[in-house]
């Protein structure tokens, strides 16, 4: 099927727009690295605390030459994957339970808000004392950061589903589980996907 001149011009504009956006993103990354290195070289920032692109690159090369890089990457990815799967699984299950039991949801709502606002990274030293400086403490830290966020986001997605669809199924004699399976979860698809994206970033921060 041949395209009209207007369609061709539109596609060209879209392609140019994507190229401009990509080039701008590359420029911002390069500019950030340049300014970071410049501030470190001029001693405006403490390179011992904030490091610098040059130090990061040297560390990367040293780890690569000593064959330790892949071990660190594997360990981090394993911790992130375990925490991610546990976080989204627990968050999904807890969100379903809270949505299904409205009274429990009302009881837990202020506690979820409080836990979400808690600076969980500050609990790091306590977690290390309780669990030791090992993989378990890292996974627990990542879970603390991701689970509450998952519960709140998924639950908000469930609560935003069109009430008319739910009432229609109820009028046809559908049970709670059927409403959840055929209406609530499918209509919360975008929220769940967004939560997955947030969760992978949160678990990386926790790890």
C-alpha positions, 0 to 999 in steps of 0.5 A, spaced: 500 500 500 502 506 497 503 512 502 500 519 501 505 525 501 502 527 508 503 520 511 510 520 508 511 527 511 508 525 517 513 519 518 519 523 516 517 528 522 516 522 527 523 519 525 527 526 525 523 527 532 526 520 535 533 522 532 533 529 536 530 526 542 536 520 542 541 525 540 539 530 546 539 524 551 546 522 549 548 529 549 545 530 556 549 523 559 556 526 556 555 533 559 553 530 566 559 525 565 564 531 563 561 536 569 562 530 574 569 529 572 571 537 571 568 538 578 572 532 581 578 534 578 577 541 580 576 539 587 570 542 588 567 535 590 570 530 594 572 524 589 573 519 595 565 520 596 562 522 590 568 518 585 569 520 578 568 517 571 575 516 571 575 512 577 569 508 575 572 506 569 579 505 572 575 500 577 571 497 571 578 495 568 581 493 574 575 488 576 575 486 568 583 484 568 582 480 575 576 476 573 572 479 578 567 483 574 563 477 572 562 475 579 560 481 582 555 482 576 552 475 577 551 476 584 548 483 584 543 480 578 541 474 582 540 479 588 536 483 584 532 478 581 530 474 587 528 481 590 524 483 584 520 476 584 519 476 591 517 483 591 512 483 585 509 476 588 508 479 595 505 485 593 500 482 588 498 477 593 497 483 599 494 487 594 489 482 592 487 480 599 486 488 601 482 489 595 478 483 597 477 485 604 475 492 604 475 492 612 482 490 612 484 495 607 481 500 611 485 498 617 491 497 614 491 504 610 494 508 615 500 503 616 501 502 609 502 510 608 507 510 614 511 504 612 511 507 605 514 514 607 519 511 612 526 512 610 528 504 609 535 505 607 536 508 614 534 501 616 540 498 613 545 498 619 539 494 623 538 489 618 546 488 617 546 487 625 540 482 625 541 478 618 549 479 617 553 482 612 550 477 607 546 476 601 540 475 605 540 482 608 541 485 601 535 481 599 531 484 605 533 491 604 531 491 597 524 487 599 523 493 604 524 498 598 519 495 593 514 491 596 510 497 600 510 501 593 508 495 589 502 494 594 500 501 594 500 502 586 497 495 584 491 496 589 490 503 586 490 500 580 484 495 582 480 501 586 480 505 579 477 499 575 470 502 572 465 500 577 459 499 572 463 493 569 463 490 576 456 491 577 454 488 571 458 482 573 455 482 579 448 482 576 450 476 572 451 472 578 459 472 578 463 471 584 468 475 587 474 471 584 471 471 577 470 479 578 477 479 580 480 474 575 476 477 569 475 484 570 479 487 576 486 484 574 485 485 566 483 492 567 489 493 571 494 491 566 497 498 565 498 499 572 501 492 574 506 493 568 508 500 571 509 497 577 514 492 574 518 498 571 518 501 578 520 495 582 526 493 578 529 500 579 527 500 587 530 493 587 537 495 584 537 501 589 535 496 595 541 491 592 
